[in-house]
Amino acid sequence: MALSKTVIDSLDDAKAALRNALAYAARNERPMVCESIAKILFTVESIESSECIMDTLDNLKSKNGDGENPFGKFDF
């Protein structure tokens, strides 16, 4: 299930606010504060890509609903 437009818009707003906070923190705050903001920003940015990966895996699963491996057979 893809993310809704409202969620994507809210995530974009959050990313913009975090980038702004990181820019100000880089000038005035301790490095730990910058690191924390950067980690939060990374986590927010990874939500969209993770959702895309999960959608791709769901599509592969639904196309091969017979239990077959979509990547072929492996001889292990």
N, CA, C and O atoms as a CHARMM CRD file, in Angstrom:
* protein
*
  304
    1    1 MET  N      0.84800  -1.15700   0.00000 PROA 1      0.00000
    2    1 MET  CA     0.00000   0.00000   0.00000 PROA 1      0.00000
    3    1 MET  C      0.90500   1.23500   0.00000 PROA 1      0.00000
    4    1 MET  O      1.72100   1.42100   0.90200 PROA 1      0.00000
    5    2 ALA  N      0.74900   2.04900  -0.99800 PROA 2      0.00000
    6    2 ALA  CA     1.57400   3.25100  -1.10000 PROA 2      0.00000
    7    2 ALA  C      1.13700   4.28100  -0.06000 PROA 2      0.00000
    8    2 ALA  O     -0.00200   4.28200   0.40800 PROA 2      0.00000
    9    3 LEU  N      2.06100   5.13800   0.27800 PROA 3      0.00000
   10    3 LEU  CA     1.74100   6.19900   1.23300 PROA 3      0.00000
   11    3 LEU  C      0.76800   7.18500   0.59800 PROA 3      0.00000
   12    3 LEU  O      0.86000   7.48000  -0.59300 PROA 3      0.00000
   13    4 SER  N     -0.15000   7.68400   1.39100 PROA 4      0.00000
   14    4 SER  CA    -1.11100   8.65400   0.87000 PROA 4      0.00000
   15    4 SER  C     -0.43300  10.00100   0.64800 PROA 4      0.00000
   16    4 SER  O      0.62800  10.28300   1.20500 PROA 4      0.00000
   17    5 LYS  N     -1.06800  10.81800  -0.17300 PROA 5      0.00000
   18    5 LYS  CA    -0.50200  12.13100  -0.49300 PROA 5      0.00000
   19    5 LYS  C     -0.35700  12.99200   0.75600 PROA 5      0.00000
   20    5 LYS  O      0.61900  13.73000   0.89200 PROA 5      0.00000
   21    6 THR  N     -1.31400  12.90200   1.66200 PROA 6      0.00000
   22    6 THR  CA    -1.22700  13.72000   2.87500 PROA 6      0.00000
   23    6 THR  C     -0.05000  13.30100   3.74800 PROA 6      0.00000
   24    6 THR  O      0.60800  14.14100   4.36100 PROA 6      0.00000
   25    7 VAL  N      0.20900  12.00200   3.80100 PROA 7      0.00000
   26    7 VAL  CA     1.35800  11.52600   4.58200 PROA 7      0.00000
   27    7 VAL  C      2.65400  11.98000   3.92700 PROA 7      0.00000
   28    7 VAL  O      3.56500  12.44400   4.61300 PROA 7      0.00000
   29    8 ILE  N      2.74700  11.85200   2.60700 PROA 8      0.00000
   30    8 ILE  CA     3.95200  12.29100   1.89500 PROA 8      0.00000
   31    8 ILE  C      4.17200  13.78500   2.08700 PROA 8      0.00000
   32    8 ILE  O      5.29700  14.22600   2.32000 PROA 8      0.00000
   33    9 ASP  N      3.09100  14.56900   1.98900 PROA 9      0.00000
   34    9 ASP  CA     3.21600  16.01800   2.19600 PROA 9      0.00000
   35    9 ASP  C      3.68200  16.33700   3.61400 PROA 9      0.00000
   36    9 ASP  O      4.52400  17.21200   3.81300 PROA 9      0.00000
   37   10 SER  N      3.14000  15.63400   4.58800 PROA 10     0.00000
   38   10 SER  CA     3.54400  15.85700   5.97900 PROA 10     0.00000
   39   10 SER  C      4.99900  15.46300   6.20800 PROA 10     0.00000
   40   10 SER  O      5.72100  16.14900   6.93300 PROA 10     0.00000
   41   11 LEU  N      5.43100  14.36800   5.59800 PROA 11     0.00000
   42   11 LEU  CA     6.83000  13.96400   5.71100 PROA 11     0.00000
   43   11 LEU  C      7.75300  14.98900   5.05600 PROA 11     0.00000
   44   11 LEU  O      8.83100  15.28000   5.57400 PROA 11     0.00000
   45   12 ASP  N      7.32700  15.53700   3.91500 PROA 12     0.00000
   46   12 ASP  CA     8.12500  16.57600   3.25500 PROA 12     0.00000
   47   12 ASP  C      8.23700  17.82300   4.13000 PROA 12     0.00000
   48   12 ASP  O      9.30200  18.43300   4.21700 PROA 12     0.00000
   49   13 ASP  N      7.13100  18.19800   4.77800 PROA 13     0.00000
   50   13 ASP  CA     7.16600  19.34300   5.69200 PROA 13     0.00000
   51   13 ASP  C      8.10200  19.07800   6.86700 PROA 13     0.00000
   52   13 ASP  O      8.86400  19.95200   7.28000 PROA 13     0.00000
   53   14 ALA  N      8.03400  17.86400   7.39500 PROA 14     0.00000
   54   14 ALA  CA     8.90600  17.50500   8.51800 PROA 14     0.00000
   55   14 ALA  C     10.37100  17.53300   8.10000 PROA 14     0.00000
   56   14 ALA  O     11.22400  18.00400   8.85200 PROA 14     0.00000
   57   15 LYS  N     10.66600  17.02700   6.89800 PROA 15     0.00000
   58   15 LYS  CA    12.05200  17.04600   6.41600 PROA 15     0.00000
   59   15 LYS  C     12.55500  18.47100   6.25000 PROA 15     0.00000
   60   15 LYS  O     13.69800  18.77100   6.59400 PROA 15     0.00000
   61   16 ALA  N     11.70900  19.35000   5.72500 PROA 16     0.00000
   62   16 ALA  CA    12.11400  20.74800   5.55400 PROA 16     0.00000
   63   16 ALA  C     12.38100  21.40500   6.90600 PROA 16     0.00000
   64   16 ALA  O     13.35900  22.13600   7.06200 PROA 16     0.00000
   65   17 ALA  N     11.51700  21.14600   7.87500 PROA 17     0.00000
   66   17 ALA  CA    11.70700  21.72800   9.20400 PROA 17     0.00000
   67   17 ALA  C     12.96800  21.18400   9.86900 PROA 17     0.00000
   68   17 ALA  O     13.69600  21.92900  10.52500 PROA 17     0.00000
   69   18 LEU  N     13.22500  19.89600   9.70200 PROA 18     0.00000
   70   18 LEU  CA    14.42500  19.30300  10.29500 PROA 18     0.00000
   71   18 LEU  C     15.69700  19.82700   9.63400 PROA 18     0.00000
   72   18 LEU  O     16.70000  20.05500  10.31000 PROA 18     0.00000
   73   19 ARG  N     15.65900  20.01800   8.32000 PROA 19     0.00000
   74   19 ARG  CA    16.82900  20.59100   7.64000 PROA 19     0.00000
   75   19 ARG  C     17.09600  22.00800   8.12900 PROA 19     0.00000
   76   19 ARG  O     18.24600  22.40300   8.32100 PROA 19     0.00000
   77   20 ASN  N     16.03100  22.76400   8.32800 PROA 20     0.00000
   78   20 ASN  CA    16.16200  24.12200   8.84200 PROA 20     0.00000
   79   20 ASN  C     16.74200  24.10200  10.25800 PROA 20     0.00000
   80   20 ASN  O     17.63800  24.88200  10.58000 PROA 20     0.00000
   81   21 ALA  N     16.22800  23.21200  11.09000 PROA 21     0.00000
   82   21 ALA  CA    16.73700  23.09300  12.46000 PROA 21     0.00000
   83   21 ALA  C     18.19800  22.66700  12.46300 PROA 21     0.00000
   84   21 ALA  O     18.98400  23.14600  13.28000 PROA 21     0.00000
   85   22 LEU  N     18.56200  21.77700  11.56100 PROA 22     0.00000
   86   22 LEU  CA    19.94800  21.31900  11.47500 PROA 22     0.00000
   87   22 LEU  C     20.87700  22.45300  11.05200 PROA 22     0.00000
   88   22 LEU  O     22.00000  22.55500  11.54700 PROA 22     0.00000
   89   23 ALA  N     20.41600  23.29700  10.14600 PROA 23     0.00000
   90   23 ALA  CA    21.23200  24.43000   9.71000 PROA 23     0.00000
   91   23 ALA  C     21.49000  25.39500  10.86300 PROA 23     0.00000
   92   23 ALA  O     22.61400  25.86500  11.04100 PROA 23     0.00000
   93   24 TYR  N     20.46400  25.68900  11.63800 PROA 24     0.00000
   94   24 TYR  CA    20.64800  26.57800  12.78600 PROA 24     0.00000
   95   24 TYR  C     21.48300  25.91100  13.87700 PROA 24     0.00000
   96   24 TYR  O     22.32300  26.55500  14.50500 PROA 24     0.00000
   97   25 ALA  N     21.25000  24.63500  14.09500 PROA 25     0.00000
   98   25 ALA  CA    21.99400  23.92100  15.13200 PROA 25     0.00000
   99   25 ALA  C     23.47700  23.84000  14.78900 PROA 25     0.00000
  100   25 ALA  O     24.32500  23.87000  15.68100 PROA 25     0.00000
  101   26 ALA  N     23.78800  23.73800  13.51500 PROA 26     0.00000
  102   26 ALA  CA    25.19400  23.64600  13.10500 PROA 26     0.00000
  103   26 ALA  C     25.96400  24.90600  13.47900 PROA 26     0.00000
  104   26 ALA  O     27.17800  24.85800  13.67700 PROA 26     0.00000
  105   27 ARG  N     25.27000  26.02300  13.57700 PROA 27     0.00000
  106   27 ARG  CA    25.92900  27.29100  13.91400 PROA 27     0.00000
  107   27 ARG  C     26.01400  27.54500  15.41300 PROA 27     0.00000
  108   27 ARG  O     26.94800  28.19600  15.88100 PROA 27     0.00000
  109   28 ASN  N     25.04300  27.03500  16.16800 PROA 28     0.00000
  110   28 ASN  CA    24.91800  27.47100  17.55900 PROA 28     0.00000
  111   28 ASN  C     24.94300  26.37700  18.61200 PROA 28     0.00000
  112   28 ASN  O     25.13200  26.67000  19.79300 PROA 28     0.00000
  113   29 GLU  N     24.75800  25.14100  18.22100 PROA 29     0.00000
  114   29 GLU  CA    24.57200  24.08200  19.21700 PROA 29     0.00000
  115   29 GLU  C     25.76700  23.13200  19.25700 PROA 29     0.00000
  116   29 GLU  O     26.67900  23.20000  18.43400 PROA 29     0.00000
  117   30 ARG  N     25.72200  22.26700  20.22500 PROA 30     0.00000
  118   30 ARG  CA    26.76800  21.25200  20.37000 PROA 30     0.00000
  119   30 ARG  C     26.60300  20.17900  19.28900 PROA 30     0.00000
  120   30 ARG  O     25.50200  19.97000  18.78100 PROA 30     0.00000
  121   31 PRO  N     27.69000  19.50700  18.94300 PROA 31     0.00000
  122   31 PRO  CA    27.62200  18.47800  17.89800 PROA 31     0.00000
  123   31 PRO  C     26.60600  17.37500  18.17800 PROA 31     0.00000
  124   31 PRO  O     26.02400  16.81900  17.24600 PROA 31     0.00000
  125   32 MET  N     26.38700  17.05600  19.45100 PROA 32     0.00000
  126   32 MET  CA    25.42100  16.01900  19.79000 PROA 32     0.00000
  127   32 MET  C     24.01700  16.39000  19.30900 PROA 32     0.00000
  128   32 MET  O     23.26300  15.52400  18.86400 PROA 32     0.00000
  129   33 VAL  N     23.67100  17.66300  19.39800 PROA 33     0.00000
  130   33 VAL  CA    22.35700  18.11600  18.94900 PROA 33     0.00000
  131   33 VAL  C     22.24100  17.94500  17.43700 PROA 33     0.00000
  132   33 VAL  O     21.21800  17.47900  16.93500 PROA 33     0.00000
  133   34 CYS  N     23.29000  18.32100  16.71800 PROA 34     0.00000
  134   34 CYS  CA    23.29400  18.16800  15.25600 PROA 34     0.00000
  135   34 CYS  C     23.17300  16.70100  14.86300 PROA 34     0.00000
  136   34 CYS  O     22.44400  16.35500  13.93400 PROA 34     0.00000
  137   35 GLU  N     23.88700  15.85300  15.57300 PROA 35     0.00000
  138   35 GLU  CA    23.83500  14.42200  15.28000 PROA 35     0.00000
  139   35 GLU  C     22.42700  13.87400  15.49700 PROA 35     0.00000
  140   35 GLU  O     21.93500  13.08200  14.69300 PROA 35     0.00000
  141   36 SER  N     21.79000  14.29000  16.56900 PROA 36     0.00000
  142   36 SER  CA    20.43800  13.80800  16.86700 PROA 36     0.00000
  143   36 SER  C     19.44300  14.25300  15.80500 PROA 36     0.00000
  144   36 SER  O     18.60400  13.46500  15.36600 PROA 36     0.00000
  145   37 ILE  N     19.53300  15.50400  15.39600 PROA 37     0.00000
  146   37 ILE  CA    18.63100  16.00900  14.35200 PROA 37     0.00000
  147   37 ILE  C     18.88100  15.26800  13.04100 PROA 37     0.00000
  148   37 ILE  O     17.93400  14.91900  12.33600 PROA 37     0.00000
  149   38 ALA  N     20.14500  15.02700  12.71500 PROA 38     0.00000
  150   38 ALA  CA    20.48100  14.31600  11.48000 PROA 38     0.00000
  151   38 ALA  C     19.94200  12.88900  11.49500 PROA 38     0.00000
  152   38 ALA  O     19.47800  12.39400  10.46800 PROA 38     0.00000
  153   39 LYS  N     19.99600  12.22700  12.64200 PROA 39     0.00000
  154   39 LYS  CA    19.45900  10.86600  12.74800 PROA 39     0.00000
  155   39 LYS  C     17.95000  10.85300  12.53300 PROA 39     0.00000
  156   39 LYS  O     17.41700   9.97900  11.85000 PROA 39     0.00000
  157   40 ILE  N     17.27400  11.82600  13.11900 PROA 40     0.00000
  158   40 ILE  CA    15.82000  11.91200  12.93700 PROA 40     0.00000
  159   40 ILE  C     15.49700  12.16800  11.46700 PROA 40     0.00000
  160   40 ILE  O     14.58700  11.55200  10.91300 PROA 40     0.00000
  161   41 LEU  N     16.23600  13.06600  10.84300 PROA 41     0.00000
  162   41 LEU  CA    16.03000  13.37200   9.42700 PROA 41     0.00000
  163   41 LEU  C     16.23900  12.12500   8.56900 PROA 41     0.00000
  164   41 LEU  O     15.45600  11.86000   7.65700 PROA 41     0.00000
  165   42 PHE  N     17.28100  11.36700   8.85500 PROA 42     0.00000
  166   42 PHE  CA    17.54200  10.13300   8.11100 PROA 42     0.00000
  167   42 PHE  C     16.38500   9.15100   8.26300 PROA 42     0.00000
  168   42 PHE  O     15.97200   8.51700   7.29200 PROA 42     0.00000
  169   43 THR  N     15.86600   9.02800   9.47400 PROA 43     0.00000
  170   43 THR  CA    14.76200   8.10600   9.72400 PROA 43     0.00000
  171   43 THR  C     13.51800   8.51800   8.94500 PROA 43     0.00000
  172   43 THR  O     12.84500   7.67200   8.35500 PROA 43     0.00000
  173   44 VAL  N     13.21000   9.80700   8.94100 PROA 44     0.00000
  174   44 VAL  CA    12.04300  10.29300   8.20700 PROA 44     0.00000
  175   44 VAL  C     12.23000  10.05800   6.71100 PROA 44     0.00000
  176   44 VAL  O     11.29200   9.64600   6.02800 PROA 44     0.00000
  177   45 GLU  N     13.42700  10.31500   6.20000 PROA 45     0.00000
  178   45 GLU  CA    13.67600  10.11900   4.77200 PROA 45     0.00000
  179   45 GLU  C     13.60600   8.64800   4.37600 PROA 45     0.00000
  180   45 GLU  O     13.24700   8.33200   3.24200 PROA 45     0.00000
  181   46 SER  N     13.93500   7.76600   5.27500 PROA 46     0.00000
  182   46 SER  CA    13.92600   6.33800   4.94200 PROA 46     0.00000
  183   46 SER  C     12.51900   5.74600   4.91500 PROA 46     0.00000
  184   46 SER  O     12.33200   4.63900   4.41100 PROA 46     0.00000
  185   47 ILE  N     11.54000   6.45100   5.44000 PROA 47     0.00000
  186   47 ILE  CA    10.16900   5.93000   5.46000 PROA 47     0.00000
  187   47 ILE  C      9.65200   5.71700   4.04300 PROA 47     0.00000
  188   47 ILE  O      9.10100   4.65800   3.74000 PROA 47     0.00000
  189   48 GLU  N      9.82300   6.70700   3.17100 PROA 48     0.00000
  190   48 GLU  CA     9.31500   6.59200   1.80700 PROA 48     0.00000
  191   48 GLU  C     10.00600   5.47200   1.04000 PROA 48     0.00000
  192   48 GLU  O      9.34400   4.70500   0.34000 PROA 48     0.00000
  193   49 SER  N     11.31700   5.36600   1.15900 PROA 49     0.00000
  194   49 SER  CA    12.02300   4.31800   0.42000 PROA 49     0.00000
  195   49 SER  C     11.67400   2.93600   0.96300 PROA 49     0.00000
  196   49 SER  O     11.56200   1.97700   0.19900 PROA 49     0.00000
  197   50 SER  N     11.50400   2.83100   2.26900 PROA 50     0.00000
  198   50 SER  CA    11.11600   1.54500   2.85500 PROA 50     0.00000
  199   50 SER  C      9.73400   1.12900   2.37700 PROA 50     0.00000
  200   50 SER  O      9.49700  -0.04300   2.08500 PROA 50     0.00000
  201   51 GLU  N      8.83800   2.07800   2.30000 PROA 51     0.00000
  202   51 GLU  CA     7.48600   1.78200   1.83400 PROA 51     0.00000
  203   51 GLU  C      7.51200   1.32200   0.37400 PROA 51     0.00000
  204   51 GLU  O      6.77300   0.41400  -0.00600 PROA 51     0.00000
  205   52 CYS  N      8.35100   1.94000  -0.43000 PROA 52     0.00000
  206   52 CYS  CA     8.48900   1.54900  -1.83600 PROA 52     0.00000
  207   52 CYS  C      9.01500   0.12000  -1.94900 PROA 52     0.00000
  208   52 CYS  O      8.52200  -0.66100  -2.76300 PROA 52     0.00000
  209   53 ILE  N      9.99600  -0.21800  -1.14900 PROA 53     0.00000
  210   53 ILE  CA    10.54800  -1.57900  -1.15900 PROA 53     0.00000
  211   53 ILE  C      9.48400  -2.58600  -0.73700 PROA 53     0.00000
  212   53 ILE  O      9.36000  -3.65100  -1.34200 PROA 53     0.00000
  213   54 MET  N      8.72200  -2.25500   0.29300 PROA 54     0.00000
  214   54 MET  CA     7.67500  -3.16800   0.75700 PROA 54     0.00000
  215   54 MET  C      6.60300  -3.35900  -0.31700 PROA 54     0.00000
  216   54 MET  O      6.09900  -4.46900  -0.49300 PROA 54     0.00000
  217   55 ASP  N      6.25000  -2.28700  -1.03800 PROA 55     0.00000
  218   55 ASP  CA     5.28300  -2.40700  -2.13200 PROA 55     0.00000
  219   55 ASP  C      5.80400  -3.33600  -3.22100 PROA 55     0.00000
  220   55 ASP  O      5.05700  -4.16000  -3.74800 PROA 55     0.00000
  221   56 THR  N      7.08100  -3.20600  -3.55800 PROA 56     0.00000
  222   56 THR  CA     7.67900  -4.06700  -4.57500 PROA 56     0.00000
  223   56 THR  C      7.63100  -5.52600  -4.14600 PROA 56     0.00000
  224   56 THR  O      7.28900  -6.39900  -4.94500 PROA 56     0.00000
  225   57 LEU  N      7.96800  -5.79200  -2.89900 PROA 57     0.00000
  226   57 LEU  CA     7.92200  -7.16700  -2.40000 PROA 57     0.00000
  227   57 LEU  C      6.49400  -7.71200  -2.37600 PROA 57     0.00000
  228   57 LEU  O      6.27300  -8.88200  -2.69000 PROA 57     0.00000
  229   58 ASP  N      5.53100  -6.87900  -2.00900 PROA 58     0.00000
  230   58 ASP  CA     4.13500  -7.31300  -2.02100 PROA 58     0.00000
  231   58 ASP  C      3.68100  -7.65200  -3.43800 PROA 58     0.00000
  232   58 ASP  O      2.96100  -8.62800  -3.64500 PROA 58     0.00000
  233   59 ASN  N      4.10600  -6.84000  -4.42000 PROA 59     0.00000
  234   59 ASN  CA     3.74400  -7.11200  -5.81200 PROA 59     0.00000
  235   59 ASN  C      4.34000  -8.43700  -6.28600 PROA 59     0.00000
  236   59 ASN  O      3.66800  -9.21700  -6.96000 PROA 59     0.00000
  237   60 LEU  N      5.59000  -8.68700  -5.93700 PROA 60     0.00000
  238   60 LEU  CA     6.21100  -9.96200  -6.30800 PROA 60     0.00000
  239   60 LEU  C      5.48200 -11.13200  -5.66900 PROA 60     0.00000
  240   60 LEU  O      5.28700 -12.17400  -6.29500 PROA 60     0.00000
  241   61 LYS  N      5.08200 -10.95100  -4.42600 PROA 61     0.00000
  242   61 LYS  CA     4.38200 -12.01800  -3.71200 PROA 61     0.00000
  243   61 LYS  C      3.01900 -12.28700  -4.34700 PROA 61     0.00000
  244   61 LYS  O      2.62000 -13.44200  -4.49400 PROA 61     0.00000
  245   62 SER  N      2.30800 -11.23000  -4.72100 PROA 62     0.00000
  246   62 SER  CA     0.97300 -11.41600  -5.28800 PROA 62     0.00000
  247   62 SER  C      1.03800 -12.00800  -6.69700 PROA 62     0.00000
  248   62 SER  O      0.12300 -12.72800  -7.09600 PROA 62     0.00000
  249   63 LYS  N      2.09100 -11.72200  -7.45500 PROA 63     0.00000
  250   63 LYS  CA     2.22200 -12.29300  -8.80000 PROA 63     0.00000
  251   63 LYS  C      2.52400 -13.77900  -8.73800 PROA 63     0.00000
  252   63 LYS  O      2.10500 -14.53500  -9.61500 PROA 63     0.00000
  253   64 ASN  N      3.23100 -14.19600  -7.73300 PROA 64     0.00000
  254   64 ASN  CA     3.60900 -15.60200  -7.58900 PROA 64     0.00000
  255   64 ASN  C      2.95900 -16.17700  -6.34100 PROA 64     0.00000
  256   64 ASN  O      3.64000 -16.65300  -5.43300 PROA 64     0.00000
  257   65 GLY  N      1.64300 -16.12800  -6.31000 PROA 65     0.00000
  258   65 GLY  CA     0.91400 -16.58200  -5.13900 PROA 65     0.00000
  259   65 GLY  C      0.91800 -18.08200  -4.93600 PROA 65     0.00000
  260   65 GLY  O      0.38600 -18.57700  -3.94200 PROA 65     0.00000
  261   66 ASP  N      1.51900 -18.82100  -5.87900 PROA 66     0.00000
  262   66 ASP  CA     1.52700 -20.27500  -5.75800 PROA 66     0.00000
  263   66 ASP  C      2.64800 -20.79000  -4.86700 PROA 66     0.00000
  264   66 ASP  O      2.85000 -22.00000  -4.75800 PROA 66     0.00000
  265   67 GLY  N      3.37300 -19.88200  -4.23300 PROA 67     0.00000
  266   67 GLY  CA     4.43600 -20.29600  -3.33200 PROA 67     0.00000
  267   67 GLY  C      5.78600 -20.43000  -4.00100 PROA 67     0.00000
  268   67 GLY  O      6.78100 -20.70700  -3.33100 PROA 67     0.00000
  269   68 GLU  N      5.84300 -20.23900  -5.31700 PROA 68     0.00000
  270   68 GLU  CA     7.11300 -20.32000  -6.03500 PROA 68     0.00000
  271   68 GLU  C      7.97200 -19.10800  -5.71600 PROA 68     0.00000
  272   68 GLU  O      7.46300 -18.01100  -5.48500 PROA 68     0.00000
  273   69 ASN  N      9.25200 -19.31800  -5.70700 PROA 69     0.00000
  274   69 ASN  CA    10.20300 -18.23400  -5.47000 PROA 69     0.00000
  275   69 ASN  C     10.26600 -17.35500  -6.71800 PROA 69     0.00000
  276   69 ASN  O     10.52900 -17.87600  -7.80200 PROA 69     0.00000
  277   70 PRO  N     10.03400 -16.04100  -6.61200 PROA 70     0.00000
  278   70 PRO  CA    10.05100 -15.17100  -7.79500 PROA 70     0.00000
  279   70 PRO  C     11.44100 -15.03000  -8.40400 PROA 70     0.00000
  280   70 PRO  O     11.57800 -14.52000  -9.51600 PROA 70     0.00000
  281   71 PHE  N     12.46400 -15.47100  -7.69700 PROA 71     0.00000
  282   71 PHE  CA    13.83000 -15.31900  -8.18300 PROA 71     0.00000
  283   71 PHE  C     14.36900 -16.61800  -8.77100 PROA 71     0.00000
  284   71 PHE  O     15.55000 -16.69900  -9.10800 PROA 71     0.00000
  285   72 GLY  N     13.53900 -17.61300  -8.89400 PROA 72     0.00000
  286   72 GLY  CA    13.97300 -18.87500  -9.46200 PROA 72     0.00000
  287   72 GLY  C     14.28400 -19.89900  -8.38900 PROA 72     0.00000
  288   72 GLY  O     14.16900 -19.63100  -7.19300 PROA 72     0.00000
  289   73 LYS  N     14.68100 -21.07800  -8.84200 PROA 73     0.00000
  290   73 LYS  CA    14.99400 -22.15900  -7.90400 PROA 73     0.00000
  291   73 LYS  C     16.47500 -22.13000  -7.58100 PROA 73     0.00000
  292   73 LYS  O     17.31800 -21.88700  -8.44500 PROA 73     0.00000
  293   74 PHE  N     16.76600 -22.38100  -6.33000 PROA 74     0.00000
  294   74 PHE  CA    18.14800 -22.43000  -5.87300 PROA 74     0.00000
  295   74 PHE  C     18.46800 -23.85900  -5.44600 PROA 74     0.00000
  296   74 PHE  O     17.66200 -24.51600  -4.78800 PROA 74     0.00000
  297   75 ASP  N     19.64300 -24.32700  -5.82400 PROA 75     0.00000
  298   75 ASP  CA    20.06500 -25.68000  -5.45800 PROA 75     0.00000
  299   75 ASP  C     21.01700 -25.61400  -4.28300 PROA 75     0.00000
  300   75 ASP  O     22.23700 -25.63700  -4.45000 PROA 75     0.00000
  301   76 PHE  N     20.45100 -25.53300  -3.10200 PROA 76     0.00000
  302   76 PHE  CA    21.28300 -25.49500  -1.89200 PROA 76     0.00000
  303   76 PHE  C     21.27200 -26.83300  -1.22900 PROA 76     0.00000
  304   76 PHE  O     21.91100 -27.01400  -0.19300 PROA 76     0.00000
